[in-house]
Each structure stands twice: as structure tokens, then as C-alpha cells.
Amino acid sequence: MIFSDEQLNSFIALYKREFGEDIDRAEAQRQASALVSLVKITYKPMTQSEYLKVINLAKSLGYGKI
């Protein structure tokens, strides 16, 4: 995945703020691509029926209002 200059600059600034380290544009491109790939692999929206199952389970376990 290729990011715009603005996106890479934002990623570099965020990385600096979170980790206190500077990274170059090539490293920012590599890490941003890896992050997007990870999210694509792991993120799956929950269906309405799955959501209702979670809510009902939480209520049955005594978590009350969610």
C-alpha cells in the first residue's frame, strides 16, 4: 500500500509522539503498511445477531447494562 506524503508525515509524527523515536519515510511506509495489513486481517465487523448474543451473554453473567 502506498501512502500520501500527508499520511506518512502524520504517521511519522504519531510514531514520534508514541515511542519517542524518529523514523525515516521508508520505515514509516513499511510500518504503516504492516499496520494496515494487520487490521485488514484481524478486523471483522460484528453482525447484529452476534452483537445481541454478546449482550445477552454479558447480561446473563451479571454485567448489567452495556
C-alpha positions as CSV (number, residue, x, y, z in Angstrom):
1,M,0.0,0.0,0.0
2,I,1.3,3.4,-0.9
3,F,0.5,6.4,1.4
4,S,0.4,10.1,0.5
5,D,3.0,12.5,1.8
6,E,0.5,13.9,4.3
7,Q,-0.4,10.4,5.6
8,L,3.3,9.5,6.0
9,N,4.0,12.7,7.8
10,S,1.1,12.1,10.2
11,F,2.3,8.6,10.8
12,I,5.9,9.8,11.5
13,A,4.6,12.4,13.9
14,L,2.4,9.8,15.7
15,Y,5.2,7.4,15.9
16,K,7.5,10.1,17.4
17,R,4.8,11.0,19.9
18,E,4.1,7.5,21.0
19,F,7.6,6.0,21.0
20,G,9.9,9.0,21.3
21,E,11.9,7.9,18.3
22,D,12.3,9.3,14.8
23,I,11.8,7.1,11.8
24,D,12.6,7.8,8.2
25,R,10.0,7.8,5.4
26,A,10.9,4.3,4.2
27,E,10.5,2.9,7.7
28,A,7.2,4.8,8.1
29,Q,6.0,3.3,4.8
30,R,6.9,-0.2,6.0
31,Q,5.4,0.1,9.4
32,A,2.2,1.8,8.2
33,S,1.7,-0.9,5.6
34,A,2.2,-3.6,8.2
35,L,-0.3,-1.9,10.5
36,V,-2.9,-1.7,7.7
37,S,-2.4,-5.3,6.8
38,L,-2.8,-6.4,10.4
39,V,-6.0,-4.5,10.7
40,K,-7.4,-6.0,7.4
41,I,-6.5,-9.5,8.6
42,T,-8.0,-9.2,12.1
43,Y,-10.9,-6.8,11.8
44,K,-14.3,-8.3,11.1
45,P,-17.4,-6.3,11.7
46,M,-19.9,-7.9,14.1
47,T,-23.3,-8.8,12.8
48,Q,-26.5,-7.7,14.6
49,S,-27.1,-11.3,15.7
50,E,-23.6,-11.6,17.0
51,Y,-23.9,-8.4,18.9
52,L,-27.2,-9.5,20.5
53,K,-25.5,-12.8,21.6
54,V,-22.7,-10.8,23.3
55,I,-25.2,-8.5,25.0
56,N,-27.3,-11.4,26.2
57,L,-24.2,-13.3,27.5
58,A,-23.0,-10.2,29.3
59,K,-26.4,-9.8,31.0
60,S,-26.5,-13.5,32.0
61,L,-23.1,-13.1,33.6
62,G,-24.4,-10.2,35.6
63,Y,-22.7,-7.3,33.8
64,G,-25.9,-5.4,33.8
65,K,-26.4,-2.6,31.3
66,I,-23.9,-2.4,28.5
